[in-house]
Amino acid sequence: MRILIDMDEVIADAVALFLKWYERDFGIRYTEKDVYGTKLLHIVPEAHKSTVAAYPHTKGFFDDLPVIPNSQEILKQLYEAHEVYIVSAAMEFKHSLYPKFEWLEQHFPFIHWKRRVLCGDKSVIKGDVLIDDHDFNLETFTGRRVMFTSPHNVHDTRFERMNNWLEAKQFFDLK
Ligand SMILES: [Mg+2]
């Protein structure tokens, strides 16, 4: 089975870094619950929006992302059992391309470079299963569409859902 795995909000916790950088810059600590069904950019005061919008375009953002819990060990099991690819729309953020490569080297060294697809539009990618947090990536996918839970998508009921990596074990029948 060819399984495609997104990076941000599936194996890399970008929301955590948005909240951390916002607290650093403005002294206000929002929680994940505060961004359920939305994004930080949409709930901050107007005067802060340009700063928040610039975070993923800033050097250093993609170097620093925490790893989503249990993703390393379970993805390794999955990788050994199936044809697994990391598929990330890295072209959206010009400072993300090399950091994403390095981040994978550091946290997921077992994933061969041939299995790392850093791309633009994911709709050109084909596979049996796509695990992604964004509806627009799942909408165009022709295989089995699995929404990985992230605060922004908690209210979306259109796809199969995976809430965390422990659920992936059951989903793919891993030991
Ligand atoms: Mg994502």
Residues whose N, C-alpha, C, O or C-beta is under 5 A from the ligand:
A	BS01	MG	D6 M7 D8 E9 D133
